Structures are given as structure tokens and as C-alpha cells.
Amino acid sequence: MSLKTNLHSLGEKLDSLSPSDGLALLSDLFPGKVVFSTSLGQEDQVITQLIAENLLDVHIFSLDTGRLFPETLDLIARTESKYKKRIEVLYPERTSVEKLVGDIGINGFYDSVENRKSCCFVRKVEPLKRALAGNSVWVTGLRAEQSPNRADMKKIEWDEANQIIKFNPLLDWTYDQMIAYIHEHRIPYNPLHDKGFISIGCAPCTRAITEGEDPRAGRWWWEESKKECGLHIK
């Protein structure tokens, strides 16, 4: 099956399948070419559990930006221990980080949206592109409920920027549905979630939210933007 071909019919089939069955179908169609990028969020922990418990042929990787919370790094170890499955950790290029910090300062991302996006590109977007290269399907933990930017996404779509099929198995899950599944299956999760951190990214760019705030309000709270880092912009 060629990339970008028959995505509509494949999408119709995936819409009728559970997330685990959808992952299994794609891993059968594209053996050795399905990868899952986990940021260790609650959605991603659900998908990791589905992959591990069903012994699916899906490679799991994560991006260590160099500015993550200690709790996030600890969760990588706890997750690997529970599911006996290694999570590949990728890092930004050293020279690119050094140049970035030399140009804008250690915390220069606070100064402008342009600086922040430059930081996200060096620490997240470029390593992601390296991880996706040569693969056919990119699995993500996106949910439509997370933000208005994601409301019109489909379970499976073509990611033009990375020239890859993108599969969002939990796209139509609600927050309550996800939390219930985590508790039912005793899935390890970041303890910061219990302290009001709903969407967790880099430590300097993430804060807890208050009751009634949008789930993405805690990301890059000092700026007015689409609250995206560039990984999932069409």
C-alpha cells in the first residue's frame, strides 16, 4: 500500500475499529514502519499500554528537549519497567542548541513568539523529523477535545510536512473516558497531572491551570498564540 493513497477508505475502516485494533491493522499494513511519538502525557500513556499489552509492532520514541520536568523523565523509566518495552529517547543536536542559546539567551523564548518557536524547532521539531524519516505511519496521542486547533483533525490524515501518514487513535476520546481507562488498567502517569498540570511540556513553558481554564492554557501562558509547538501544524 503506497503512502497517501486510499487514505479515505482506510479512514472509514479505522473509524469502525477500536484504537488497539486500528494500531494492529496499520502495523500489519506497514510492518516495521509504524512509530509512536510519546510525550508521556496521559493520552500517550494509554497508547503505550495498548501497544505493549497487545505486543504490537510499533516503535516507541520520545523527545528529551533538555528542559523536561524530572517527573517526566522518571515516568520514562517507570513505563519501561512496567511494560518491559524500551522507549527510544532522542535529543536535539548539540550545536543547534548551543547556537540557539547563544542567539536568544538561555530563557530567550519568553521574549517573543518567534523566539519560542525557534526553541521548539531546535528542541522538538528537528529531532522529530529525524525520528520519522524512513517510516510510513506516525502515531500520536492527539484528542480533538484538547484544543480548537485539533477539532477538525481526522483519525488518519496525511502529514505534508513530514511526508507520512498520521494516525490519531484517541482522537474522539473524551478526557473522562481517558482517565477512567488509566485507572482501570493502572497505567503509570505523571504525578504533575494531579497538581493541575493537564498538558505537560518543557518545565519553563508549562504551568498548572485553574478550574475552568482551557487545558492548553498552561502551555506558553505568557503569549497569545495557537498554543502549538510546530509538531502538529498542518
SULLINBEL-V867106 format. One record per backbone hydrogen bond with DSSP energy under -1.0 kcal/mol. NH is the residue of the N-H (numbers start at 0). CO is the residue of the C=O. E is the energy in kcal/mol with one decimal. If there is no record, write none. Layout:
BEGIN
nh:NH co:CO e:E
nh:NH co:CO e:E
END
This chain:
BEGIN
nh:4 co:1 e:-1.3
nh:9 co:5 e:-2.1
nh:10 co:6 e:-2.6
nh:11 co:7 e:-2.0
nh:12 co:8 e:-1.7
nh:13 co:9 e:-2.5
nh:14 co:10 e:-2.1
nh:16 co:13 e:-1.4
nh:21 co:17 e:-2.8
nh:22 co:18 e:-2.3
nh:23 co:19 e:-2.1
nh:24 co:20 e:-2.4
nh:25 co:21 e:-2.2
nh:26 co:22 e:-2.2
nh:27 co:23 e:-1.6
nh:28 co:24 e:-2.3
nh:29 co:25 e:-2.5
nh:32 co:29 e:-2.1
nh:34 co:136 e:-2.7
nh:35 co:58 e:-3.3
nh:36 co:138 e:-1.8
nh:37 co:60 e:-2.9
nh:44 co:40 e:-2.2
nh:45 co:41 e:-1.7
nh:46 co:42 e:-1.9
nh:47 co:43 e:-2.5
nh:48 co:44 e:-2.0
nh:49 co:45 e:-2.2
nh:50 co:46 e:-2.5
nh:51 co:47 e:-2.8
nh:52 co:48 e:-2.8
nh:53 co:49 e:-1.3
nh:54 co:51 e:-1.1
nh:55 co:50 e:-2.3
nh:57 co:55 e:-2.2
nh:58 co:33 e:-2.2
nh:60 co:35 e:-2.7
nh:61 co:87 e:-2.9
nh:63 co:89 e:-2.8
nh:72 co:68 e:-1.6
nh:73 co:69 e:-2.5
nh:74 co:70 e:-1.5
nh:75 co:71 e:-1.2
nh:76 co:72 e:-1.2
nh:77 co:73 e:-2.2
nh:78 co:74 e:-2.6
nh:79 co:75 e:-2.4
nh:80 co:76 e:-2.1
nh:81 co:77 e:-2.1
nh:82 co:78 e:-2.4
nh:83 co:79 e:-1.3
nh:87 co:59 e:-2.3
nh:89 co:61 e:-2.9
nh:96 co:92 e:-2.1
nh:97 co:93 e:-2.6
nh:98 co:94 e:-2.1
nh:99 co:95 e:-2.4
nh:100 co:96 e:-2.7
nh:101 co:97 e:-2.1
nh:102 co:98 e:-2.1
nh:103 co:99 e:-2.8
nh:104 co:100 e:-2.0
nh:107 co:104 e:-1.4
nh:109 co:106 e:-1.7
nh:110 co:107 e:-1.6
nh:115 co:111 e:-2.2
nh:116 co:112 e:-2.7
nh:117 co:113 e:-1.9
nh:118 co:114 e:-2.1
nh:119 co:115 e:-2.5
nh:120 co:116 e:-2.3
nh:121 co:117 e:-2.2
nh:122 co:118 e:-2.7
nh:123 co:119 e:-2.4
nh:124 co:119 e:-1.9
nh:125 co:120 e:-2.9
nh:127 co:123 e:-2.2
nh:128 co:124 e:-2.3
nh:129 co:125 e:-1.7
nh:130 co:126 e:-2.0
nh:131 co:127 e:-2.3
nh:132 co:128 e:-1.5
nh:134 co:131 e:-2.2
nh:135 co:32 e:-2.4
nh:136 co:32 e:-2.3
nh:137 co:164 e:-3.4
nh:138 co:34 e:-3.3
nh:139 co:166 e:-2.5
nh:143 co:170 e:-2.6
nh:145 co:142 e:-1.5
nh:149 co:146 e:-1.7
nh:152 co:149 e:-1.3
nh:156 co:165 e:-2.1
nh:158 co:163 e:-2.9
nh:162 co:158 e:-1.1
nh:163 co:158 e:-1.5
nh:164 co:135 e:-2.2
nh:165 co:156 e:-3.3
nh:166 co:137 e:-2.7
nh:167 co:154 e:-3.6
nh:170 co:167 e:-1.8
nh:172 co:169 e:-2.0
nh:177 co:173 e:-2.1
nh:178 co:174 e:-2.5
nh:179 co:175 e:-2.3
nh:180 co:176 e:-1.9
nh:181 co:177 e:-2.3
nh:182 co:178 e:-2.2
nh:183 co:179 e:-2.5
nh:184 co:180 e:-2.2
nh:186 co:181 e:-2.3
nh:192 co:189 e:-1.9
nh:193 co:190 e:-1.0
nh:194 co:191 e:-1.6
nh:195 co:192 e:-1.2
nh:196 co:191 e:-2.0
nh:197 co:195 e:-1.2
nh:202 co:66 e:-3.0
nh:204 co:201 e:-1.1
nh:205 co:202 e:-1.2
nh:206 co:217 e:-2.0
nh:208 co:195 e:-2.6
nh:212 co:209 e:-2.2
nh:216 co:213 e:-2.2
nh:218 co:215 e:-1.7
nh:219 co:204 e:-2.4
nh:222 co:219 e:-1.8
END
